[in-house]
Amino acid sequence: MLNTLSRFHLVFLVSCLIGLVAPLLYGQQPETSIKPPENLHLYLLIGGENMAGRAGIPDDAKDIIDRCYLLNDKNEWEPARNPLNRNSAASKDAALMGLGPGYAFARKMLEDHKDISIGLIVNTNDGSAIEDWLGKSEIYWAARKRAKVAMRQGTLKGVLWHHGEVAGKTPEAYLENLNSLISNLRSDLCETTLPFVAGQIHKGPEINAQIAKLPEATHATAFVSSEGLTVTDGTHFDTKSQLLLGERYAEQMTRLQATLPNSAPKPPADIKFIDPHVHAMSVTPDGLKAVAKWMEERNVERCIVSPLSHKGSRPQNEEERAAMLANFSQYKGKIDRMCLIEPGEVATVDEAVTILKREIADGAVAFGEHYGVGLMFDDPKNLMLYEACEKVGLPVMFHIDQNKNMVEPGMERVDRVLKMYPKCKVVAHAYWWRQLKNGACDRQLQERPNLYADMSGSVVIQVLNRDRKYAREFLIRNQDKILWATDEGWWSFGKQSKQLDYIYTFFEELNLPAEVRQKIYRGNAEKVYGLKNKPAPPGP
């Protein structure tokens, strides 16, 4: 028994020693977490092995970098020193414990900006293709999570991206995938103009050509050339090249930052919003008071509340219906309402028409938000509702996502419904916007006189923000079809967050003509929902 315990303790002690010595073998010095200065300039460094670095660390690059801090694997700050990739949540391979471009980048930025301190979030992944960074991938979400933690201590000033030679599974789609990554980061981190600098790889002229096109394709982006850089093993940049690469990143980042406005965008001061897409607890006694308070805070003159099937939002019986109508009567001309019939709740079109006529008589101005849970967009149960709405003259506001009113790329099912019911005004929402990049959204707005789209929800800004030149042209071309809206509800009223604020400011960043702004912010809502015939009363 004693011998067994002795062997156990010996193994335990050896393991502990290895754990202490191993970091030193790879050039890593154990650091103590500290509290850095407030208002750090934060930079997210992501990509593959060239961003992590496999070059040798010269002796003069082993000391702590003054005024620079590194987010460690406990999401705490420590003095920054090489190797900078040692705390990555995605990869801690010992082979990656070398010199990357982050070192020279930080040194150059600190040299050029004497009054700042820098915080680095390094989250690379060895051998990953760009496709591995898209969607809800593990490595993307790890980088996103760490960036959000770091942003409690400062302002995210930019992203550095560099791959290894395993750059993409489909090289011809590299630029499109890179744009998706940028769009996702900007949306998730609530920074619509977040500077993004991508580095060219050593081998791969096809991919490098696409990286060089990035500044033309996406605003606030730049690339650094790999021209003249050398490698150690035929693949990975050597020490001299990593130092040069870091300086190139700093030069491009500084240039990008100089092009950005000095202050955050502000909501329009010359126009009062009309918001045709709001959710509220309309059945509860104070449900609309929350809406009215929010309207004052957000410069919304008039809004339309859309019921959802949540208790308190949509009446479940006649008593609740009476309570809902009494609530709306207090805000006549200021807060309007939509009505709702779920697919399958009626057996015939005539039955739906009877219900809708009663809703119109009681003040409903539209039908929605139409979900169609578990149904294809043109399912017969949905068609019944569209036909009924056309018969009574109610506009329909619909939702599309992965399990509601489902469609395939190209949205032929939406085309079919629009063609079947040409006199029914239809307002698109949610994942309908995700097909902006394949041209389906633009085509439908141009070809279908009865189709409109509200821009509520973060997905809209995410896709429009990919290419601002195209976004501006798209909005001007479809200026009579786009409705400003927020999709705010009882879960978000009164909250102040960057994600919500962008809904109120994004269009101001695009420098749209005055007449286009007027239509989008309020004119189109008045036209589609007939609000011009029901003017709001003066005063608050």
URJO-V72328 format. One line per field, one symbol per residue. ss: DSSP state (H for helix, E for strand, C for the rest). A space follows every 50 residues. Layout:
ss = ???
This chain:
ss = CHHHHHHHHHHHHHHHHHHHHHHHHCCCCCCCCCCCCCCEEEEEEEECHH HHCCECCCHHHCCCCCCEEEECCCCCEEECCCCHHHHCCCCCCHHHCCEC HHHHHHHHHHHHCCCCCEEEEEEECCCCCHHHHCCCCHHHHHHHHHHHHH CCCEEEEEEEEECCCCCCCCHHHHHHHHHHHHHHHHHHCCCCCCCEEEEC CCCCHHHHHHHHCHHHHCCCEEEECCCCCCECCCCCECHHHHHHHHHHHH HHHHHHHHCCCCCCCCCCCCCCEEEEEECCCCCCCCHHHHHHHHHHHCCE EEEEECCCCCECCECCCHHHHHHHHHHHHCCCCCEEEEECCCCCCCCCHH HHHHHHHHHHHCCEEEEEEECCECCECCCHHHHHHHHHHHHHCCEEEECE ECCECECCCCCHHHHHHHHHCCCCCEEECEHHHHHCCCCHHHHHHHHCCC EEEECCCHHHHHHHCCCHHHHHHHHHHCCCCEECCCCECCCCCCCCCHHH HHHHHHHHHHCCCHHHHHHHHHHHHHHHCCHHHCCCCCCC
